[in-house]
């Protein structure tokens, strides 16, 4: 799959594409419906299918000190879009110039002249451009002047309410992995490079692979049943291992340091410097401070038993 940058020309072979336009952070069931419609439309007319996403997220541009809220990285989105059948991911670099453009300007200058779009698919409630002036109606009316077709996909409901990234974040903040998984259609997954820590886990018999939460939203701090996906290249060959993980600042230790720390069952190997994925499957308990290492060790052992039982039902 091609990965395109909005600051560079779109290759000629990808002009005339049907573009799924949105943020698509999380690529949840509602996003999948929009992208799926774009791909079906593109295939029916022999056009390329492109999924456009924004980076940085417009919210981060307008509110730079907002708490981290991303559900996926660009690399994760690229993999998800490719798996859905897209021919390319278009990363729209959101800057002051993009923010200043009105919806009509966006349609003419960006979608038509710059991207050469043949069609655009969005969600019913998606807006773009300064003052949210880019609407589905504007896409249909103004796009038609430039030969751009437009379709809007109805919101996808779950238990009577629209599926949204906001609902997913709220579920994760509550430690409700089941709801987040249902709305995403897969477990919430953090991808990162394993870093060196203070090796306390190794000293008490539970060596962990330390990951920074980086720009990801912070789920509820606590202990989780997790599933790790190890590097596909090299000695591990994409090995999948169940485990238990701490998400948080480890209040037993000073100074507090924020990590996602998975301990993988039935595994030994050096993961330092390698990129892995950790899926959050079930919340076990909140973080707690322990008075001694033996007390902590006993609790981790109990957490591992709970994690094994939860993952066996998965």
Backbone bond lengths (Angstrom), bond angles and torsions (degrees), N, CA, C in turn:
res aa  C-N    CA-C-N  psi(-1)  N-CA   C-N-CA  omega(-1)  CA-C   N-CA-C  phi
1 X - - - 1.468 - - 1.520 109.49 -
2 X 1.352 115.99 137.96 1.457 121.04 178.08 1.530 110.17 -76.05
3 X 1.328 115.19 146.48 1.466 120.75 174.42 1.528 106.97 -119.47
4 X 1.321 116.21 113.47 1.456 121.97 -172.70 1.524 111.29 -106.66
5 X 1.324 115.79 148.33 1.464 123.30 177.49 1.521 107.41 -113.79
6 X 1.330 116.53 128.89 1.467 120.40 -175.91 1.527 112.72 -63.73
7 X 1.321 117.38 -15.54 1.467 119.90 179.67 1.526 111.98 -84.05
8 X 1.329 115.90 -4.63 1.461 121.17 -179.61 1.531 109.42 -118.61
9 X 1.326 118.00 157.03 1.470 119.86 179.84 1.530 112.02 -62.44
10 X 1.320 115.87 144.83 1.464 121.49 173.88 1.527 107.94 -77.89
11 X 1.322 119.17 129.13 1.477 120.31 179.90 1.529 111.50 -55.98
12 X 1.303 115.33 146.49 1.465 120.44 -176.76 1.525 112.46 -56.53
13 X 1.351 116.77 -36.76 1.466 119.33 -177.03 1.525 112.65 -69.09
14 X 1.350 116.78 -11.55 1.462 120.06 179.08 1.525 112.19 -107.54
15 X 1.324 116.71 3.57 1.471 119.29 174.87 1.528 109.02 -71.82
16 X 1.318 115.59 152.50 1.462 120.14 -178.18 1.509 113.51 79.99
17 X 1.337 116.00 11.77 1.466 120.85 -176.59 1.522 111.99 -72.44
18 X 1.319 114.62 159.54 1.458 121.20 165.61 1.518 106.16 -90.07
19 X 1.329 115.97 124.41 1.462 121.46 -175.29 1.521 110.10 -110.05
20 X 1.328 115.99 124.82 1.464 121.44 169.61 1.522 106.12 -85.14
21 X 1.317 117.12 119.15 1.462 121.84 -171.91 1.525 110.23 -112.93
22 X 1.332 115.64 123.40 1.456 121.06 178.52 1.515 109.83 176.62
23 X 1.326 115.84 -176.55 1.466 119.12 174.17 1.530 110.26 -82.40
24 X 1.334 115.49 -43.37 1.464 122.81 176.36 1.529 113.03 58.70
25 X 1.333 118.05 26.86 1.457 119.70 175.31 1.523 108.41 -70.31
26 X 1.305 116.22 124.63 1.456 121.26 -175.79 1.511 112.03 97.32
27 X 1.337 117.09 -32.78 1.463 121.63 -176.48 1.530 110.37 46.73
28 X 1.327 114.37 56.16 1.461 121.35 -178.75 1.531 110.59 -79.55
29 X 1.329 116.07 -174.76 1.466 120.37 -174.58 1.530 112.34 -59.71
30 X 1.335 117.93 -35.35 1.458 120.27 177.49 1.518 111.87 -67.39
31 X 1.335 116.31 -43.07 1.467 120.45 176.46 1.528 110.94 -62.09
32 X 1.309 115.23 -40.55 1.470 119.66 -179.27 1.520 111.20 -61.49
33 X 1.329 116.98 -33.66 1.461 120.34 178.62 1.531 110.68 -66.32
34 X 1.339 117.13 -40.71 1.464 121.39 179.20 1.522 110.11 -65.68
35 X 1.313 116.09 -49.28 1.470 120.24 -178.49 1.529 110.21 -65.51
36 X 1.313 116.37 -40.06 1.464 119.64 178.74 1.514 112.07 -59.97
37 X 1.336 117.54 -40.71 1.466 121.09 178.25 1.524 110.63 -66.19
38 X 1.332 117.64 -39.83 1.467 120.63 178.35 1.522 110.74 -62.73
39 X 1.322 117.13 -41.92 1.459 120.63 -179.64 1.528 110.89 -67.57
40 X 1.326 117.75 -41.45 1.477 120.48 177.96 1.523 110.89 -61.76
41 X 1.323 116.14 -44.97 1.465 121.09 179.47 1.533 110.37 -62.10
42 X 1.328 115.97 -46.83 1.470 119.96 -179.68 1.525 110.94 -60.11
43 X 1.318 117.08 -45.48 1.464 120.25 -178.39 1.522 111.18 -64.55
44 X 1.325 117.05 -37.06 1.469 120.12 -177.85 1.523 112.04 -66.76
45 X 1.344 117.09 -23.28 1.457 120.84 -178.85 1.523 112.72 -112.72
46 X 1.327 116.51 7.76 1.456 120.00 178.99 1.524 113.42 67.12
47 X 1.329 116.21 31.94 1.466 121.18 179.67 1.531 110.95 -105.56
48 X 1.322 117.35 159.35 1.470 118.70 171.60 1.525 109.90 -70.78
49 X 1.319 115.92 155.10 1.464 122.03 176.22 1.522 108.39 -114.81
50 X 1.330 115.94 123.08 1.466 121.81 -178.62 1.525 109.04 -120.24
51 X 1.325 116.63 136.68 1.458 121.27 173.54 1.523 107.44 -106.93
52 X 1.334 116.28 121.05 1.462 121.51 179.51 1.527 109.77 -98.32
53 X 1.312 116.31 139.29 1.464 122.13 176.81 1.517 107.91 -140.55
54 X 1.320 116.98 159.35 1.462 120.74 -175.37 1.529 111.28 -105.27
55 X 1.329 115.25 140.27 1.458 120.65 175.01 1.523 108.95 -150.21
56 X 1.342 118.23 121.51 1.452 124.78 -1.96 1.535 111.85 -67.46
57 X 1.314 115.23 164.17 1.456 120.24 174.93 1.530 107.79 -60.16
58 X 1.345 118.97 138.12 1.463 120.09 179.46 1.532 113.54 -50.75
59 X 1.324 117.25 -36.57 1.465 119.50 178.39 1.519 110.68 -60.89
60 X 1.321 117.92 -40.84 1.457 121.37 179.73 1.526 110.33 -66.58
61 X 1.334 117.57 -34.64 1.464 120.92 178.13 1.522 110.55 -65.86
62 X 1.337 116.85 -47.20 1.458 120.44 -175.85 1.530 112.83 -79.04
63 X 1.334 116.76 -30.42 1.473 120.97 179.55 1.525 108.11 -127.51
64 X 1.347 117.12 76.89 1.469 120.04 -172.14 1.517 115.01 -63.07
65 X 1.332 117.68 -22.04 1.468 119.39 -179.67 1.531 112.63 -98.46
66 X 1.330 117.07 13.90 1.473 120.32 177.49 1.529 109.63 -63.89
67 X 1.325 118.26 147.04 1.481 120.05 176.05 1.528 110.20 -57.04
68 X 1.316 116.12 151.35 1.462 119.74 -179.97 1.522 109.80 -61.97
69 X 1.319 115.72 137.12 1.464 119.20 -173.49 1.521 113.55 -138.33
70 X 1.325 119.48 -0.20 1.457 121.04 -176.75 1.530 111.51 -64.50
71 X 1.343 115.31 140.54 1.467 121.71 175.24 1.527 111.32 -98.36
72 X 1.329 116.82 -18.56 1.460 121.46 179.95 1.522 109.32 -144.81
73 X 1.320 115.49 157.94 1.460 120.83 169.12 1.530 108.60 -91.21
74 X 1.321 115.97 169.54 1.466 119.46 176.00 1.529 110.98 -60.56
75 X 1.333 116.41 -40.20 1.475 119.43 179.38 1.525 110.95 -62.51
76 X 1.314 117.21 -40.86 1.468 119.33 177.81 1.517 110.96 -64.44
77 X 1.327 116.23 -42.36 1.466 118.78 178.67 1.525 110.86 -62.68
78 X 1.322 116.65 -40.11 1.467 119.09 178.59 1.517 110.62 -58.72
79 X 1.316 116.98 -43.34 1.472 120.41 179.58 1.523 111.03 -65.57
80 X 1.331 116.77 -40.76 1.464 120.53 -178.49 1.531 110.75 -68.56
81 X 1.321 117.49 -41.52 1.468 120.40 178.88 1.527 110.63 -65.03
82 X 1.326 115.87 -40.88 1.470 119.42 179.05 1.524 110.51 -62.84
83 X 1.337 116.12 -43.03 1.465 119.91 179.92 1.528 111.38 -63.88
84 X 1.332 116.66 -29.28 1.476 120.48 178.89 1.520 111.86 -75.64
85 X 1.343 117.11 -18.02 1.462 120.05 177.48 1.513 115.16 113.18
86 X 1.347 117.67 8.23 1.463 119.97 179.95 1.530 110.70 -70.08
87 X 1.316 115.62 150.58 1.465 121.00 176.97 1.521 111.88 -86.64
88 X 1.332 116.82 -24.53 1.461 119.90 -177.82 1.517 110.14 -157.65
89 X 1.334 115.06 152.96 1.462 122.42 168.40 1.527 106.83 -109.54
90 X 1.316 116.11 128.47 1.454 121.51 178.19 1.525 108.04 -107.36
91 X 1.323 116.74 114.66 1.461 121.58 179.27 1.527 108.14 -92.11
92 X 1.324 115.81 111.73 1.459 120.93 179.78 1.520 108.42 -88.05
93 X 1.312 115.91 112.80 1.463 121.52 -179.31 1.522 108.43 -73.12
94 X 1.341 116.36 110.20 1.461 120.79 -175.37 1.519 109.61 -88.39
95 X 1.338 115.93 110.56 1.456 120.96 -179.84 1.526 109.43 -133.24
96 X 1.324 116.34 -170.79 1.460 120.17 -176.46 1.520 111.28 -62.72
97 X 1.325 116.85 -35.76 1.460 119.71 179.55 1.514 112.21 -64.60
98 X 1.331 116.42 -44.43 1.463 120.79 178.10 1.522 110.03 -65.60
99 X 1.339 116.46 -41.94 1.465 120.46 -177.70 1.532 111.94 -63.62
100 X 1.336 117.51 -28.30 1.463 120.82 -176.13 1.521 113.51 -82.90
101 X 1.324 117.70 -12.59 1.462 120.74 -176.41 1.522 111.41 -79.43
102 X 1.332 116.14 138.17 1.463 120.02 175.41 1.529 109.45 -77.79
103 X 1.309 115.67 167.86 1.454 120.17 177.45 1.517 112.70 -56.90
104 X 1.341 118.44 -51.38 1.470 119.47 178.58 1.529 112.76 -58.53
105 X 1.333 117.46 -39.73 1.470 120.23 177.09 1.519 110.86 -63.04
106 X 1.304 114.93 -39.56 1.461 121.05 179.65 1.532 110.36 -60.96
107 X 1.304 115.55 -45.72 1.470 120.21 -178.26 1.528 110.72 -61.81
108 X 1.336 116.12 -47.17 1.465 119.18 -177.14 1.522 112.55 -74.19
109 X 1.329 117.14 -51.56 1.463 120.90 -171.51 1.517 113.45 -79.05
110 X 1.337 116.39 -39.47 1.464 119.33 -174.76 1.530 111.45 -94.04
111 X 1.326 116.49 -59.64 1.463 118.88 -175.39 1.534 112.08 -65.88
112 X 1.332 116.36 -40.21 1.469 119.45 -177.94 1.531 112.21 -85.01
113 X 1.324 116.40 -66.10 1.472 119.83 -172.60 1.529 112.54 -69.69
114 X 1.326 117.24 -44.94 1.463 119.43 -173.70 1.523 112.82 -81.58
115 X 1.335 116.96 -48.37 1.464 120.30 -174.89 1.527 112.73 -93.30
116 X 1.330 118.15 -20.69 1.458 120.49 -178.63 1.507 112.77 63.45
117 X 1.341 117.03 39.24 1.465 121.44 -175.98 1.518 111.98 -66.01
118 X 1.327 115.81 140.45 1.451 121.04 172.98 1.509 111.16 -97.33
119 X 1.325 116.65 -23.76 1.457 122.20 179.30 1.516 109.28 -160.67
120 X 1.324 115.90 155.64 1.460 121.58 179.67 1.526 108.55 -135.34
121 X 1.331 116.03 135.03 1.463 121.92 176.28 1.526 108.06 -121.25
122 X 1.325 116.55 131.26 1.463 122.10 176.87 1.526 108.81 -134.17
123 X 1.315 114.99 174.13 1.451 119.93 168.00 1.514 109.61 -77.50
124 X 1.330 116.65 158.44 1.474 120.87 -177.03 1.519 112.95 -56.40
125 X 1.341 116.37 -35.69 1.465 119.49 -173.93 1.519 113.25 -100.71
126 X 1.332 118.33 9.24 1.456 120.45 -177.61 1.526 110.56 -75.01
127 X 1.340 115.98 135.05 1.456 121.57 175.22 1.522 109.06 -129.78
128 X 1.317 116.00 159.08 1.455 120.84 -179.75 1.521 108.35 -152.59
129 X 1.331 116.26 166.59 1.454 120.57 178.89 1.514 112.56 85.09
130 X 1.306 115.74 162.18 1.459 122.51 -178.08 1.529 110.74 -55.79
131 X 1.330 114.73 133.34 1.458 119.56 -179.89 1.503 113.87 65.59
132 X 1.349 117.03 21.51 1.474 122.39 -178.52 1.530 111.24 54.25
133 X 1.336 115.50 36.65 1.467 120.24 -175.90 1.524 113.26 -80.08
134 X 1.333 116.42 -11.71 1.453 119.80 175.68 1.508 110.23 -89.73
135 X 1.317 116.77 109.16 1.458 122.82 -177.52 1.526 109.70 -121.34
136 X 1.315 115.89 172.39 1.456 120.43 176.24 1.523 110.25 -60.33
137 X 1.335 117.25 -40.25 1.469 121.00 178.69 1.527 110.79 -62.76
138 X 1.334 116.15 -43.80 1.466 119.95 178.86 1.529 110.81 -63.65
139 X 1.320 116.42 -40.07 1.465 119.90 177.87 1.517 110.79 -59.04
140 X 1.319 116.81 -44.61 1.464 120.42 -177.63 1.525 111.29 -68.03
141 X 1.328 116.54 -45.12 1.456 119.79 -173.24 1.534 111.60 -76.72
142 X 1.330 116.63 -48.36 1.470 119.40 -177.28 1.524 110.31 -78.64
143 X 1.332 116.54 -37.64 1.459 119.94 179.32 1.519 112.41 -59.61
144 X 1.316 116.05 -35.51 1.468 120.08 -178.91 1.531 111.85 -60.47
145 X 1.314 117.63 -30.32 1.469 121.05 179.81 1.531 111.24 -66.19
146 X 1.334 115.74 -23.91 1.465 120.56 -176.57 1.532 112.24 -112.23
147 X 1.319 115.22 15.09 1.458 119.49 178.72 1.508 114.23 73.90
148 X 1.330 117.20 23.50 1.463 121.61 179.24 1.528 109.07 -102.56
149 X 1.310 116.76 117.33 1.451 120.35 174.31 1.523 110.04 -78.58
150 X 1.310 117.72 160.34 1.463 121.15 -179.02 1.520 110.46 -143.54
151 X 1.319 115.14 137.37 1.458 121.56 175.46 1.527 108.94 -134.28
152 X 1.323 115.59 148.13 1.459 121.18 176.28 1.521 108.55 -122.60
153 X 1.316 115.62 136.16 1.464 121.97 -178.46 1.526 108.87 -102.95
154 X 1.314 115.70 131.68 1.461 119.88 178.95 1.519 111.16 -63.58
155 X 1.329 115.07 150.88 1.453 119.76 178.10 1.529 109.83 -62.38
156 X 1.308 115.33 146.46 1.464 122.17 178.09 1.522 107.72 -94.26
157 X 1.327 116.21 130.65 1.464 120.93 -175.70 1.521 111.15 -99.66
158 X 1.314 114.86 149.03 1.460 122.86 172.07 1.517 106.81 -136.47
159 X 1.327 116.05 120.14 1.462 121.47 -177.09 1.528 111.17 52.92
160 X 1.343 115.36 37.94 1.454 121.14 174.97 1.512 115.90 84.36
161 X 1.325 117.56 -3.79 1.466 120.94 -178.66 1.526 109.78 -119.78
162 X 1.338 117.61 148.12 1.463 120.03 179.84 1.531 111.98 -62.38
163 X 1.315 115.75 139.88 1.461 120.41 173.67 1.520 107.72 -75.87
164 X 1.314 116.45 130.98 1.460 120.71 -178.28 1.522 109.86 -149.94
165 X 1.330 114.81 159.24 1.466 119.77 175.37 1.519 110.36 -63.16
166 X 1.336 117.18 -32.17 1.464 120.91 178.75 1.521 110.89 -61.67
167 X 1.337 116.87 -43.67 1.472 120.10 178.09 1.525 111.20 -63.64
168 X 1.324 115.92 -38.99 1.465 119.77 -179.42 1.524 110.13 -65.77
169 X 1.326 117.06 -43.52 1.465 119.90 179.03 1.524 110.65 -62.72
170 X 1.329 116.67 -40.83 1.461 119.95 179.62 1.531 110.59 -63.17
171 X 1.324 116.68 -40.01 1.464 120.27 178.10 1.528 110.67 -63.09
172 X 1.321 116.67 -44.46 1.469 120.09 -179.31 1.528 111.48 -67.07
173 X 1.317 116.81 -37.32 1.460 119.75 177.39 1.523 111.59 -64.33
174 X 1.332 116.62 -25.18 1.464 121.66 177.54 1.527 112.35 -91.46
175 X 1.338 117.51 -2.67 1.459 120.56 -176.41 1.521 112.73 76.54
176 X 1.323 117.58 17.74 1.469 122.40 -177.75 1.535 109.28 -90.51
177 X 1.309 116.08 79.65 1.465 120.65 -177.28 1.520 112.08 -66.46
178 X 1.327 117.27 -32.99 1.463 120.36 -177.05 1.529 110.83 -62.41
179 X 1.341 116.59 -44.88 1.461 119.62 179.04 1.519 110.84 -66.71
180 X 1.322 116.94 -44.20 1.468 119.85 179.27 1.526 110.63 -59.38
181 X 1.319 116.91 -43.18 1.463 120.93 -179.99 1.520 111.16 -63.70
182 X 1.318 116.70 -41.44 1.470 120.28 -179.03 1.539 110.74 -64.33
183 X 1.321 116.99 -43.44 1.461 120.29 -177.78 1.527 112.06 -72.31
184 X 1.333 116.01 -36.05 1.463 120.10 178.79 1.531 112.19 -77.53
185 X 1.322 115.99 -24.64 1.475 125.82 -171.35 1.530 111.35 73.79
186 X 1.318 117.32 15.25 1.463 123.63 176.84 1.523 106.33 -167.10
187 X 1.330 118.45 160.73 1.468 119.03 178.42 1.535 111.90 -65.55
188 X 1.322 115.52 149.16 1.463 120.66 172.36 1.524 107.88 -62.86
189 X 1.331 115.96 128.98 1.455 120.80 -170.38 1.520 111.54 -129.36
190 X 1.325 115.02 128.73 1.466 121.47 174.89 1.522 108.10 -102.02
191 X 1.332 115.59 130.06 1.457 121.18 177.54 1.526 108.41 -114.14
192 X 1.321 116.43 133.09 1.451 118.45 -179.99 1.514 112.23 -168.40
193 X 1.319 114.76 171.40 1.460 122.27 179.42 1.523 108.90 -92.18
194 X 1.329 116.81 131.41 1.464 122.07 -178.32 1.528 109.89 -68.18
195 X 1.328 114.46 129.53 1.464 120.88 -176.30 1.528 110.86 -115.45
196 X 1.319 114.84 160.68 1.464 120.58 176.74 1.523 109.63 -75.73
197 X 1.330 115.76 135.90 1.455 121.36 173.76 1.518 109.36 -116.41
198 X 1.344 116.23 -152.96 1.471 119.80 -179.40 1.527 112.58 -91.51
199 X 1.344 116.51 -0.43 1.473 123.73 174.03 1.533 113.49 62.68
200 X 1.335 117.63 25.85 1.463 120.50 174.92 1.521 110.45 -63.56
201 X 1.347 116.49 -41.09 1.461 119.50 179.49 1.511 112.17 -58.51
202 X 1.313 116.50 -41.27 1.471 120.67 179.19 1.523 110.68 -62.44
203 X 1.329 116.07 -38.53 1.465 120.58 -177.51 1.524 112.17 -66.66
204 X 1.333 117.71 -27.68 1.465 119.52 -179.05 1.529 111.73 -105.82
205 X 1.321 116.07 14.07 1.467 119.59 173.07 1.510 116.20 91.59
206 X 1.341 117.73 9.20 1.464 120.75 179.72 1.531 109.32 -131.22
207 X 1.324 118.14 73.26 1.466 120.61 -178.34 1.525 111.27 -65.35
208 X 1.318 115.67 133.66 1.460 120.30 -176.91 1.529 111.19 -114.92
209 X 1.331 114.66 158.44 1.464 122.13 174.09 1.522 106.75 -104.18
210 X 1.315 116.87 109.95 1.469 120.88 -171.94 1.524 112.05 -85.78
211 X 1.334 115.54 125.87 1.459 121.26 178.46 1.526 109.78 -122.60
212 X 1.334 115.27 138.31 1.459 120.05 171.01 1.526 108.88 -75.80
213 X 1.336 116.21 142.73 1.469 120.27 175.54 1.526 111.42 -80.51
214 X 1.302 117.75 -12.80 1.456 125.10 170.65 1.524 110.35 46.07
215 X 1.333 118.24 -123.91 1.460 120.92 -176.38 1.526 112.83 -90.53
216 X 1.317 117.86 4.50 1.462 120.33 178.53 1.526 110.31 -69.06
217 X 1.339 114.99 150.83 1.459 118.61 169.67 1.523 108.94 -63.20
218 X 1.313 115.82 152.12 1.466 120.46 -179.94 1.522 109.72 -92.39
219 X 1.323 117.80 113.39 1.463 118.95 173.34 1.531 109.04 -70.67
220 X 1.291 116.56 173.51 1.469 120.64 178.39 1.526 109.62 -54.47
221 X 1.309 116.31 130.54 1.462 119.64 177.07 1.526 109.88 -64.90
222 X 1.323 115.00 136.63 1.456 118.85 178.09 1.514 111.65 158.61
223 X 1.321 114.58 -164.33 1.461 122.44 -177.23 1.536 108.74 -103.56
224 X 1.339 115.64 134.85 1.459 121.87 -176.23 1.527 111.28 -127.77
225 X 1.328 115.15 150.13 1.462 120.98 164.00 1.519 106.22 -81.58
226 X 1.333 116.66 127.16 1.462 120.32 -173.41 1.521 110.79 -131.13
227 X 1.316 113.75 165.41 1.473 121.19 173.04 1.528 107.14 -131.19
228 X 1.322 115.76 125.19 1.453 120.70 -177.59 1.518 111.92 -103.27
229 X 1.317 115.32 140.78 1.463 121.96 175.19 1.518 107.17 -115.22
230 X 1.326 115.44 114.69 1.450 122.04 -173.98 1.525 110.25 -87.27
231 X 1.330 118.02 167.19 1.459 120.24 -174.66 1.526 113.35 -54.67
232 X 1.338 115.12 136.61 1.469 119.68 179.39 1.518 111.17 -72.33
233 X 1.326 116.50 -31.21 1.461 120.59 178.87 1.528 110.31 -90.56
234 X 1.303 116.44 151.04 1.450 119.85 176.46 1.504 112.97 90.36
235 X 1.331 115.16 -158.67 1.467 121.08 -169.57 1.520 114.57 -68.22
236 X 1.341 118.43 -22.61 1.461 119.88 -174.03 1.522 113.18 -90.52
237 X 1.331 117.95 -21.35 1.455 121.88 172.00 1.507 116.15 54.03
238 X 1.348 117.28 38.57 1.459 119.87 178.83 1.510 114.15 74.32
239 X 1.316 117.40 23.74 1.466 122.71 -179.50 1.531 110.82 -55.70
240 X 1.316 116.19 140.02 1.462 122.23 176.39 1.527 108.34 -111.76
241 X 1.329 116.18 129.65 1.467 120.37 -178.78 1.522 110.18 -134.96
242 X 1.339 115.71 135.97 1.455 121.21 173.15 1.521 109.40 -76.22
243 X 1.336 114.90 160.27 1.454 117.94 179.06 1.516 112.13 -171.92
244 X 1.321 114.26 -174.39 1.462 123.12 173.83 1.521 106.58 -125.67
245 X 1.327 116.34 145.32 1.464 118.92 -176.15 1.519 110.98 -140.32
246 X 1.319 114.19 146.49 1.457 120.59 170.33 1.528 108.27 -98.14
247 X 1.326 115.50 132.33 1.459 121.64 171.96 1.518 106.55 -116.20
248 X 1.325 116.66 116.42 1.453 118.24 179.69 1.510 113.62 150.12
249 X 1.322 114.85 -151.76 1.468 120.55 -171.38 1.523 113.52 -110.94
250 X 1.327 119.06 6.16 1.466 123.21 177.19 1.534 111.59 53.35
251 X 1.333 118.45 71.20 1.467 121.47 -172.90 1.530 115.10 -62.76
252 X 1.340 117.58 -15.06 1.466 119.73 177.79 1.522 110.86 -69.62
253 X 1.324 117.21 -24.75 1.464 120.82 -173.25 1.524 111.65 -110.52
254 X 1.322 114.48 152.48 1.452 121.17 -178.75 1.525 109.37 -127.30
255 X 1.334 119.97 131.60 1.466 126.47 0.79 1.519 111.26 -79.26
256 X 1.340 117.06 157.77 1.462 119.76 177.85 1.528 110.70 -67.32
257 X 1.323 116.62 135.17 1.456 122.49 178.18 1.525 108.18 -131.04
258 X 1.338 117.14 130.09 1.458 120.63 -177.77 1.526 110.55 -83.14
259 X 1.345 115.21 123.95 1.461 122.12 178.30 1.517 109.94 -143.19
260 X 1.302 115.13 158.75 1.471 122.11 156.74 1.514 104.04 -103.01
261 X 1.352 117.04 116.34 1.463 121.95 -172.30 1.530 111.11 -120.77
262 X 1.320 118.55 88.80 1.463 119.47 177.38 1.529 112.22 -83.32
263 X 1.315 114.19 138.96 1.466 121.72 169.23 1.520 106.03 -110.28
264 X 1.325 116.81 118.83 1.458 121.32 -176.00 1.519 110.75 -94.46
265 X 1.329 115.76 132.43 1.459 121.35 -179.73 1.536 110.61 -72.03
266 X 1.319 115.29 146.04 1.472 121.07 172.31 1.529 111.82 53.02
267 X 1.334 115.08 43.38 1.466 119.54 -179.13 1.517 110.67 -140.42
268 X 1.298 115.69 138.49 1.465 121.40 170.21 1.522 107.19 -141.81
269 X 1.295 115.89 134.09 1.460 120.05 -178.76 1.509 110.01 166.23
270 X 1.304 116.28 161.38 1.460 122.62 -178.76 1.520 109.72 -93.90
271 X 1.327 116.63 112.46 1.454 121.87 -179.10 1.531 112.64 -104.92
272 X 1.308 118.13 -1.15 1.459 120.69 -176.47 1.535 111.56 -55.78
273 X 1.335 114.90 131.88 1.455 120.16 177.98 1.511 114.55 80.29
274 X 1.334 117.15 1.23 1.459 120.35 -178.93 1.531 110.33 -106.34
275 X 1.325 115.16 148.72 1.461 120.85 -178.85 1.520 110.10 -87.83
276 X 1.330 116.31 127.56 1.460 121.62 177.98 1.523 109.05 -130.27
277 X 1.322 115.37 167.76 1.458 121.66 174.16 1.522 109.30 -119.83
278 X 1.325 116.09 141.54 1.462 121.58 178.64 1.517 108.45 -127.46
279 X 1.334 115.93 117.97 1.463 122.54 178.79 1.531 109.66 -93.54
280 X 1.323 117.39 132.31 1.462 121.69 175.59 1.527 108.66 -90.78
281 X 1.332 116.21 115.19 1.470 120.51 -175.94 1.516 113.90 -102.37
282 X 1.323 118.81 -35.41 1.467 120.18 -177.80 1.525 109.57 -159.49
283 X 1.325 115.38 140.44 1.463 121.54 176.35 1.528 108.47 -83.91
284 X 1.324 116.19 133.02 1.463 120.35 -178.54 1.521 111.79 -102.36
285 X 1.327 117.07 -51.29 1.470 120.84 -179.15 1.523 109.31 -162.94
286 X 1.351 116.59 162.12 1.467 119.40 175.42 1.534 111.08 -71.97
287 X 1.315 115.84 164.83 1.460 120.64 172.93 1.531 109.31 -63.34
288 X 1.319 116.33 149.96 1.466 120.80 178.67 1.520 109.32 -145.44
289 X 1.329 116.01 155.66 1.460 121.56 177.24 1.521 108.64 -100.09
290 X 1.330 116.38 131.95 1.466 121.62 -178.21 1.519 109.92 -112.11
291 X 1.341 115.04 148.16 1.457 120.85 -175.67 1.521 113.43 -79.88
292 X 1.345 116.57 -18.35 1.466 118.99 -177.92 1.525 109.86 -150.89
293 X 1.319 115.98 159.11 1.460 120.09 177.01 1.522 112.23 -65.39
294 X 1.358 120.16 -39.72 1.467 118.72 176.54 1.532 112.69 -59.40
295 X 1.331 116.31 -37.44 1.464 119.27 178.10 1.536 110.29 -66.14
296 X 1.322 116.26 -42.16 1.465 120.64 177.33 1.522 110.70 -63.30
297 X 1.330 116.56 -43.64 1.465 121.03 -179.15 1.524 110.96 -60.24
298 X 1.333 117.15 -42.06 1.467 120.85 179.39 1.527 111.19 -64.35
299 X 1.330 116.05 -39.38 1.464 119.36 -179.90 1.524 111.34 -68.94
300 X 1.345 116.98 -39.32 1.469 119.56 178.05 1.525 110.04 -62.66
301 X 1.323 116.87 -40.97 1.464 119.83 178.24 1.525 110.67 -59.81
302 X 1.338 116.36 -41.76 1.468 120.25 177.86 1.518 111.00 -66.52
303 X 1.326 116.74 -38.40 1.466 120.90 177.92 1.527 110.83 -62.27
304 X 1.317 116.28 -38.97 1.465 120.24 -179.86 1.521 111.22 -65.84
305 X 1.339 116.44 -38.89 1.465 119.86 176.29 1.526 109.81 -62.18
306 X 1.339 116.57 -44.21 1.466 120.58 179.47 1.532 110.84 -63.36
307 X 1.338 116.21 -41.68 1.463 119.85 -179.39 1.523 111.26 -63.85
308 X 1.322 116.87 -42.97 1.468 119.73 178.46 1.521 111.02 -59.45
309 X 1.326 116.63 -41.67 1.461 120.63 -178.53 1.529 110.82 -66.71
310 X 1.328 116.31 -43.07 1.468 120.02 179.93 1.532 111.52 -65.43
311 X 1.318 117.19 -43.03 1.459 120.83 -178.12 1.528 111.86 -71.26
312 X 1.322 117.00 -26.62 1.464 119.92 177.95 1.527 110.89 -67.01
313 X 1.327 117.70 -24.54 1.473 122.30 178.51 1.520 112.02 -84.27
314 X 1.320 116.79 -13.96 1.463 122.44 -171.80 1.514 112.04 -72.88
